[in-house]
Amino acid sequence: MINVQKKIQDCNLCGDFPKLKECSIQYGKTPFIIIGESPAKDGWIVSKKAFYNKYGKLQASGKVLEKLLNNIDLSISDIYFTECCKCIIENRKMLRECSKNCLPILIKQLNNLPCNILVPMGLYPSQAILGIKIKKFADYVGKEFNIKLENKNYKVIPIYHPSPLNPRGYKDNIAIFEKIHSLR
């Protein structure tokens, strides 16, 4: 993974955005990996723990995700996690382009993990991983897609982003997490 981390640090395809310095993946024990959009400037870039701030408190999206994971007897510390974009992207308009630019790095990360189920959070990671432009995200959420990235086969199951601002982030993800849990 050191080679992957160096690629992240050396990349400037999207500009000179800040990046995670030490790690760009959280290791877990699940057969799935949750893939976010991009690191939050006050998240694990400073805490070194996904969904936690520098004070060790769960961030808002982390609280929703933790609740979803608790429904299937897991917690955030149990999961593999990374972001599609490897830089802190504050302008959401750049997420599509940056997700495409970072896809080769993400694929290298994924190929080094035992996970065979990819769970992208939201539109941009889902589009990048599936390699398509999605017009209506709701048509893709919770559905299973079989893809091959390099020489490895994956099942992709997009979810709504678990932001508390997203009215579908908790209630519409419950059944999806139960489905993911049954695939384990």
C-alpha positions in Angstrom: 0.0 0.0 0.0 3.0 2.3 0.3 3.2 2.4 -3.5 -0.5 3.5 -3.6 0.0 6.1 -1.0 2.9 7.6 -2.9 0.7 7.7 -6.1 -1.9 9.7 -4.0 0.7 12.1 -2.7 2.3 12.6 -6.2 -1.0 13.1 -8.1 -2.1 16.6 -9.0 -4.6 15.9 -11.9 -7.3 17.9 -10.1 -5.0 20.6 -8.7 -3.0 20.9 -5.5 -5.6 19.8 -3.0 -4.7 18.6 0.5 -4.6 14.8 0.8 -4.5 12.1 3.6 -0.8 11.9 4.5 -0.5 8.6 6.3 -3.4 6.4 5.3 -6.1 6.4 2.7 -7.9 3.3 3.8 -9.4 1.9 7.0 -9.0 -1.8 7.4 -11.8 -4.0 8.7 -13.0 -7.5 8.8 -16.0 -7.4 6.4 -16.2 -8.7 2.9 -17.4 -5.3 1.8 -15.8 -1.9 1.6 -17.7 1.4 1.9 -16.5 4.0 -0.6 -17.1 7.6 0.2 -16.8 10.7 -2.0 -13.7 12.5 -0.7 -12.1 13.1 2.7 -13.6 15.8 4.9 -11.1 18.4 6.0 -12.0 17.9 9.7 -12.4 14.1 9.4 -9.9 11.3 9.3 -7.4 13.5 7.7 -6.8 14.7 11.2 -8.2 11.9 13.4 -6.8 9.0 11.4 -10.1 7.2 12.0 -12.9 7.2 9.4 -15.9 9.2 10.3 -14.3 10.7 13.4 -13.2 14.2 14.1 -10.0 15.2 15.8 -11.7 15.1 19.2 -12.6 11.4 18.7 -16.3 12.2 18.2 -18.3 10.6 15.4 -19.2 13.1 12.7 -22.8 13.5 11.6 -22.7 11.1 8.6 -20.7 8.7 10.8 -23.6 8.6 13.4 -26.1 7.6 10.6 -23.7 5.0 9.2 -23.0 3.6 12.7 -26.7 3.2 13.2 -27.1 1.4 9.9 -24.2 -0.9 10.7 -25.5 -1.5 14.3 -28.7 -2.9 12.6 -26.5 -5.7 11.2 -24.3 -6.2 14.3 -21.4 -4.2 13.0 -19.8 -0.8 13.7 -17.6 1.6 11.8 -14.5 0.0 13.3 -15.4 -3.3 11.7 -15.6 -2.0 8.1 -13.1 -1.4 5.3 -13.5 2.2 4.2 -11.9 4.6 1.7 -13.0 7.5 -0.6 -13.2 7.6 -4.3 -11.5 11.0 -4.4 -8.2 11.0 -2.6 -8.1 14.7 -2.1 -10.2 17.0 0.0 -12.7 18.3 -2.6 -14.6 21.2 -1.1 -16.3 22.2 -4.4 -18.9 19.4 -5.0 -18.9 20.4 -8.7 -15.5 18.8 -9.0 -16.5 15.4 -7.6 -17.4 13.8 -10.9 -14.1 14.8 -12.6 -11.9 14.0 -9.5 -13.7 10.7 -9.0 -12.7 9.7 -12.6 -9.1 10.9 -12.1 -8.7 8.9 -8.9 -10.3 5.7 -10.2 -7.0 4.1 -11.1 -5.7 4.6 -7.6 -8.9 3.3 -6.1 -8.7 0.2 -8.2 -5.1 -0.5 -7.0 -6.3 -0.1 -3.4 -9.3 -2.4 -4.0 -7.1 -5.1 -5.6 -5.0 -5.3 -2.5 -8.0 -6.0 -0.2 -10.0 -9.2 0.5 -13.2 -7.3 -0.2 -15.4 -8.4 -3.1 -18.4 -6.2 -2.4 -18.1 -2.5 -3.1 -20.6 -0.1 -1.4 -20.3 3.3 -2.9 -21.9 6.1 -0.9 -23.8 8.4 -3.3 -23.8 9.3 -7.0 -20.2 10.2 -7.8 -18.4 7.2 -6.4 -21.1 5.0 -8.0 -20.7 6.6 -11.4 -16.9 6.2 -11.2 -16.9 2.6 -10.2 -19.6 1.5 -12.6 -18.1 3.6 -15.4 -21.4 5.2 -16.4 -23.2 8.5 -16.2 -26.2 8.0 -13.9 -29.3 10.1 -14.7 -31.5 9.0 -11.8 -29.5 7.7 -8.9 -32.6 6.1 -7.2 -32.7 3.6 -10.1 -29.3 2.3 -9.0 -29.4 2.4 -5.2 -29.6 -1.0 -3.6 -29.2 -2.9 -6.9 -26.4 -5.4 -7.5 -24.0 -4.9 -10.4 -21.3 -7.3 -11.3 -18.1 -5.7 -12.6 -14.5 -6.5 -13.2 -11.8 -4.0 -12.3 -8.4 -5.1 -13.6 -8.4 -8.8 -12.9 -10.8 -8.9 -10.0 -14.5 -9.4 -9.9 -16.7 -7.3 -7.7 -20.4 -6.9 -6.7 -21.3 -3.2 -6.5 -24.2 -2.1 -4.4 -24.7 1.7 -4.3 -26.3 3.3 -1.2 -27.6 6.7 -0.4 -25.0 8.9 1.3 -25.7 8.6 5.0 -25.7 12.3 5.6 -28.3 13.5 8.1 -29.2 16.1 5.5 -30.2 13.3 3.1 -33.8 12.3 3.9 -33.1 8.9 2.3 -29.7 8.4 4.0 -31.0 6.3 6.9 -34.4 4.9 6.2 -33.9 3.9 2.6 -30.5 2.3 3.4 -31.8 -0.1 6.1 -32.9 -2.8 3.7 -29.7 -2.4 1.6 -27.5 -3.0 4.6 -29.5 -6.1 5.5 -29.0 -7.3 1.9 -25.3 -6.6 2.1 -25.1 -8.5 5.4 -26.8 -11.5 3.9 -24.2 -11.6 1.2 -21.4 -12.1 3.7 
